[in-house]
């Protein structure tokens, strides 16, 4: 089965580690996995992350948003 995993970024972090581990084990079970992320930084991540397949767009697809909160007194 072809599987696409989407993540806001791939770098050091808990959610990113989950995506990397999920992709790794899905590939071990014979699936073809591709990770789509606009930001990929593999410095400091586990060795298995370097064996996976990634795709990253050349343009920013994320909307830049200012602060969406206000202080309550």
DRENTORKOL-3810 file (N, C-alpha, C; in nm, 4 decimals):
REM DRENTORKOL-3810
@n.u->0.0837; n.v->-0.1167; n.w->0.0000; ca.u->0.0000; ca.v->0.0000; ca.w->0.0000; c.u->0.0891; c.v->0.1242; c.w->0.0000
@n.u->0.0513; n.v->0.2264; n.w->-0.0765; ca.u->0.1213; ca.v->0.3545; ca.w->-0.0767; c.u->0.0623; c.v->0.4424; c.w->0.0327
@n.u->0.1486; n.v->0.4962; n.w->0.1182; ca.u->0.1036; ca.v->0.5766; ca.w->0.2319; c.u->0.1788; c.v->0.7088; c.w->0.2318
@n.u->0.1054; n.v->0.8180; n.w->0.2487; ca.u->0.1639; ca.v->0.9510; ca.w->0.2606; c.u->0.1394; c.v->1.0006; c.w->0.4025
@n.u->0.2473; n.v->1.0325; n.w->0.4739; ca.u->0.2374; ca.v->1.0920; ca.w->0.6066; c.u->0.2698; c.v->1.2398; c.w->0.5924
@n.u->0.1916; n.v->1.3246; n.w->0.6570; ca.u->0.2101; ca.v->1.4691; ca.w->0.6479; c.u->0.2455; c.v->1.5227; c.w->0.7855
@n.u->0.3502; n.v->1.6038; n.w->0.7901; ca.u->0.3942; ca.v->1.6635; ca.w->0.9160; c.u->0.4327; c.v->1.8086; c.w->0.8916
@n.u->0.4053; n.v->1.8937; n.w->0.9896; ca.u->0.4398; ca.v->2.0353; ca.w->0.9760; c.u->0.5897; c.v->2.0536; c.w->0.9592
@n.u->0.6683; n.v->1.9717; n.w->1.0293; ca.u->0.8130; ca.v->1.9734; ca.w->1.0110; c.u->0.8710; c.v->1.8410; c.w->1.0564
@n.u->0.9904; n.v->1.8129; n.w->1.0073; ca.u->1.0651; ca.v->1.6956; ca.w->1.0510; c.u->1.1964; c.v->1.7476; c.w->1.1073
@n.u->1.2100; n.v->1.7376; n.w->1.2370; ca.u->1.3291; ca.v->1.7814; ca.w->1.3097; c.u->1.3230; c.v->1.7120; c.w->1.4452
@n.u->1.3999; n.v->1.7608; n.w->1.5399; ca.u->1.3920; ca.v->1.7057; ca.w->1.6745; c.u->1.2567; c.v->1.7397; c.w->1.7347
@n.u->1.1931; n.v->1.6416; n.w->1.7961; ca.u->1.0646; ca.v->1.6664; ca.w->1.8603; c.u->0.9859; c.v->1.5385; c.w->1.8762
@n.u->0.8899; n.v->1.5401; n.w->1.9655; ca.u->0.8116; ca.v->1.4211; ca.w->1.9957; c.u->0.7194; c.v->1.3781; c.w->1.8832
@n.u->0.6421; n.v->1.4726; n.w->1.8292; ca.u->0.5500; ca.v->1.4391; ca.w->1.7205; c.u->0.6270; c.v->1.3938; c.w->1.5968
@n.u->0.7388; n.v->1.4583; n.w->1.5721; ca.u->0.8213; ca.v->1.4219; ca.w->1.4571; c.u->0.8773; c.v->1.2812; c.w->1.4742
@n.u->0.9138; n.v->1.2469; n.w->1.5955; ca.u->0.9655; ca.v->1.1125; ca.w->1.6219; c.u->0.8577; c.v->1.0072; c.w->1.5977
@n.u->0.7341; n.v->1.0396; n.w->1.6333; ca.u->0.6229; ca.v->0.9473; ca.w->1.6086; c.u->0.6055; c.v->0.9250; c.w->1.4589
@n.u->0.6103; n.v->1.0319; n.w->1.3799; ca.u->0.5957; ca.v->1.0203; ca.w->1.2341; c.u->0.7083; c.v->0.9354; c.w->1.1763
@n.u->0.8303; n.v->0.9598; n.w->1.2210; ca.u->0.9460; ca.v->0.8841; ca.w->1.1721; c.u->0.9336; c.v->0.7368; c.w->1.2082
@n.u->0.8984; n.v->0.7074; n.w->1.3324; ca.u->0.8837; ca.v->0.5674; ca.w->1.3744; c.u->0.7693; c.v->0.4990; c.w->1.3010
@n.u->0.6581; n.v->0.5688; n.w->1.2829; ca.u->0.5452; ca.v->0.5117; ca.w->1.2102; c.u->0.5856; c.v->0.4778; c.w->1.0672
@n.u->0.6530; n.v->0.5706; n.w->1.0003; ca.u->0.6976; ca.v->0.5460; ca.w->0.8630; c.u->0.7927; c.v->0.4272; c.w->0.8570
@n.u->0.8842; n.v->0.4205; n.w->0.9513; ca.u->0.9825; ca.v->0.3115; ca.w->0.9544; c.u->0.9136; c.v->0.1753; c.w->0.9677
@n.u->0.8211; n.v->0.1641; n.w->1.0626; ca.u->0.7569; ca.v->0.0346; ca.w->1.0842; c.u->0.6585; c.v->-0.0003; c.w->0.9732
@n.u->0.5940; n.v->0.0984; n.w->0.9146; ca.u->0.5082; ca.v->0.0694; ca.w->0.7997; c.u->0.5909; c.v->0.0153; c.w->0.6838
@n.u->0.7103; n.v->0.0717; n.w->0.6627; ca.u->0.7981; ca.v->0.0200; ca.w->0.5576; c.u->0.8457; c.v->-0.1209; c.w->0.5895
@n.u->0.8714; n.v->-0.1492; n.w->0.7178; ca.u->0.9126; ca.v->-0.2844; ca.w->0.7562; c.u->0.8047; c.v->-0.3867; c.w->0.7243
@n.u->0.6773; n.v->-0.3441; n.w->0.7267; ca.u->0.5669; ca.v->-0.4338; ca.w->0.6950; c.u->0.5347; c.v->-0.4353; c.w->0.5460
@n.u->0.6207; n.v->-0.3744; n.w->0.4646; ca.u->0.6073; ca.v->-0.3852; ca.w->0.3204; c.u->0.5352; c.v->-0.2713; c.w->0.2504
@n.u->0.4968; n.v->-0.1685; n.w->0.3219; ca.u->0.4284; ca.v->-0.0552; ca.w->0.2599; c.u->0.5299; c.v->0.0440; c.w->0.2036
@n.u->0.4866; n.v->0.1193; n.w->0.1037; ca.u->0.5687; ca.v->0.2279; ca.w->0.0505; c.u->0.5227; c.v->0.3563; c.w->0.1184
@n.u->0.6148; n.v->0.4207; n.w->0.1895; ca.u->0.5795; ca.v->0.5375; ca.w->0.2701; c.u->0.6573; c.v->0.6592; c.w->0.2221
@n.u->0.5878; n.v->0.7707; n.w->0.2135; ca.u->0.6473; ca.v->0.8984; ca.w->0.1778; c.u->0.6045; c.v->0.9994; c.w->0.2836
@n.u->0.7001; n.v->1.0770; n.w->0.3344; ca.u->0.6703; ca.v->1.1796; ca.w->0.4339; c.u->0.6734; c.v->1.3150; c.w->0.3646
@n.u->0.5622; n.v->1.3874; n.w->0.3737; ca.u->0.5519; ca.v->1.5213; ca.w->0.3158; c.u->0.5653; c.v->1.6231; c.w->0.4276
@n.u->0.6605; n.v->1.7150; n.w->0.4128; ca.u->0.6817; ca.v->1.8184; ca.w->0.5138; c.u->0.7457; c.v->1.9407; c.w->0.4491
@n.u->0.6963; n.v->2.0608; n.w->0.4811; ca.u->0.7580; ca.v->2.1804; ca.w->0.4249; c.u->0.8943; c.v->2.2125; c.w->0.4843
@n.u->0.9254; n.v->2.1565; n.w->0.6002; ca.u->1.0554; ca.v->2.1824; ca.w->0.6632; c.u->1.1154; c.v->2.0500; c.w->0.7102
@n.u->1.2312; n.v->2.0142; n.w->0.6569; ca.u->1.2986; ca.v->1.8897; ca.w->0.6944; c.u->1.4393; c.v->1.9225; c.w->0.7410
@n.u->1.4693; n.v->1.8885; n.w->0.8656; ca.u->1.6020; ca.v->1.9094; ca.w->0.9238; c.u->1.6397; c.v->1.7813; c.w->0.9975
@n.u->1.7237; n.v->1.6995; n.w->0.9368; ca.u->1.7557; ca.v->1.5684; ca.w->0.9932; c.u->1.8755; c.v->1.5699; c.w->1.0866
@n.u->1.9269; n.v->1.6885; n.w->1.1199; ca.u->2.0396; ca.v->1.6956; ca.w->1.2137; c.u->1.9927; c.v->1.6547; c.w->1.3526
@n.u->2.0577; n.v->1.5568; n.w->1.4100; ca.u->2.0275; ca.v->1.5150; ca.w->1.5458; c.u->1.9140; c.v->1.4154; c.w->1.5604
@n.u->1.8454; n.v->1.3811; n.w->1.4518; ca.u->1.7374; ca.v->1.2830; ca.w->1.4616; c.u->1.7952; c.v->1.1419; c.w->1.4501
@n.u->1.7142; n.v->1.0426; n.w->1.4763; ca.u->1.7618; ca.v->0.9043; ca.w->1.4761; c.u->1.8099; c.v->0.8615; c.w->1.3373
@n.u->1.8911; n.v->0.7571; n.w->1.3365; ca.u->1.9475; ca.v->0.7070; ca.w->1.2100; c.u->1.8408; c.v->0.6564; c.w->1.1149
@n.u->1.7315; n.v->0.6035; n.w->1.1696; ca.u->1.6274; ca.v->0.5513; ca.w->1.0803; c.u->1.5639; c.v->0.6630; c.w->0.9981
@n.u->1.5663; n.v->0.7853; n.w->1.0493; ca.u->1.5075; ca.v->0.8979; ca.w->0.9757; c.u->1.5806; c.v->0.9222; c.w->0.8444
@n.u->1.7082; n.v->0.8921; n.w->0.8403; ca.u->1.7877; ca.v->0.9155; ca.w->0.7195; c.u->1.7598; c.v->0.8117; c.w->0.6111
@n.u->1.6948; n.v->0.7013; n.w->0.6467; ca.u->1.6649; ca.v->0.5947; ca.w->0.5510; c.u->1.5275; c.v->0.6113; c.w->0.4862
@n.u->1.4489; n.v->0.7080; n.w->0.5322; ca.u->1.3116; ca.v->0.7243; ca.w->0.4850; c.u->1.3056; c.v->0.8158; c.w->0.3633
@n.u->1.1901; n.v->0.8162; n.w->0.2972; ca.u->1.1687; ca.v->0.8977; ca.w->0.1777; c.u->1.0874; c.v->1.0218; c.w->0.2134
@n.u->1.1350; n.v->1.1377; n.w->0.1689; ca.u->1.0716; ca.v->1.2648; ca.w->0.2009; c.u->1.0405; c.v->1.3420; c.w->0.0740
@n.u->0.9406; n.v->1.4279; n.w->0.0845; ca.u->0.9126; ca.v->1.5245; ca.w->-0.0208; c.u->0.8836; c.v->1.6572; c.w->0.0490
@n.u->0.9424; n.v->1.7637; n.w->-0.0052; ca.u->0.9246; ca.v->1.8964; ca.w->0.0525; c.u->0.8986; c.v->1.9950; c.w->-0.0608
@n.u->0.7937; n.v->2.0777; n.w->-0.0491; ca.u->0.7651; ca.v->2.1735; ca.w->-0.1564; c.u->0.8708; c.v->2.2833; c.w->-0.1611
@n.u->0.8894; n.v->2.3406; n.w->-0.2784; ca.u->0.9855; ca.v->2.4495; ca.w->-0.2940; c.u->0.9300; c.v->2.5831; c.w->-0.2459
@n.u->0.7994; n.v->2.5881; n.w->-0.2225; ca.u->0.7370; ca.v->2.7117; ca.w->-0.1765; c.u->0.6720; c.v->2.6878; c.w->-0.0414
@n.u->0.6525; n.v->2.7941; n.w->0.0326; ca.u->0.5865; ca.v->2.7824; ca.w->0.1619; c.u->0.4372; c.v->2.7629; c.w->0.1405
@n.u->0.3824; n.v->2.6579; n.w->0.1986; ca.u->0.2397; ca.v->2.6318; ca.w->0.1839; c.u->0.1640; c.v->2.6642; c.w->0.3111
@n.u->0.2375; n.v->2.7001; n.w->0.4156; ca.u->0.1731; ca.v->2.7310; ca.w->0.5420; c.u->0.1430; c.v->2.8795; c.w->0.5502
@n.u->0.0244; n.v->2.9116; n.w->0.5935; ca.u->-0.0155; ca.v->3.0507; ca.w->0.6091; c.u->0.0562; c.v->3.1106; c.w->0.7297
@n.u->0.1158; n.v->3.2256; n.w->0.7098; ca.u->0.1800; ca.v->3.2936; ca.w->0.8218; c.u->0.0715; c.v->3.3627; c.w->0.9036
@n.u->0.0675; n.v->3.3298; n.w->1.0302; ca.u->-0.0372; ca.v->3.3803; ca.w->1.1176; c.u->0.0278; c.v->3.4554; c.w->1.2325
@n.u->-0.0262; n.v->3.5690; n.w->1.2643; ca.u->0.0210; ca.v->3.6446; ca.w->1.3799; c.u->-0.0361; c.v->3.5845; c.w->1.5070
@n.u->-0.0066; n.v->3.6468; n.w->1.6196; ca.u->-0.0580; ca.v->3.5959; ca.w->1.7469; c.u->-0.2106; c.v->3.5899; c.w->1.7453
@n.u->-0.2650; n.v->3.4801; n.w->1.7867; ca.u->-0.4106; ca.v->3.4633; ca.w->1.7875; c.u->-0.4612; c.v->3.4501; c.w->1.9306
@n.u->-0.4039; n.v->3.5257; n.w->2.0193; ca.u->-0.4452; ca.v->3.5223; ca.w->2.1589; c.u->-0.4447; c.v->3.6638; c.w->2.2143
@n.u->-0.5124; n.v->3.6833; n.w->2.3258; ca.u->-0.5041; ca.v->3.8120; ca.w->2.3936; c.u->-0.4953; c.v->3.7867; c.w->2.5430
@n.u->-0.4319; n.v->3.8771; n.w->2.6103; ca.u->-0.4106; ca.v->3.8637; ca.w->2.7537; c.u->-0.5392; c.v->3.8971; c.w->2.8289
@n.u->-0.5681; n.v->3.8185; n.w->2.9305; ca.u->-0.6820; ca.v->3.8454; ca.w->3.0176; c.u->-0.6305; c.v->3.9047; c.w->3.1472
@n.u->-0.6926; n.v->4.0115; n.w->3.1921; ca.u->-0.6495; ca.v->4.0745; ca.w->3.3179; c.u->-0.7159; c.v->4.0102; c.w->3.4371
END
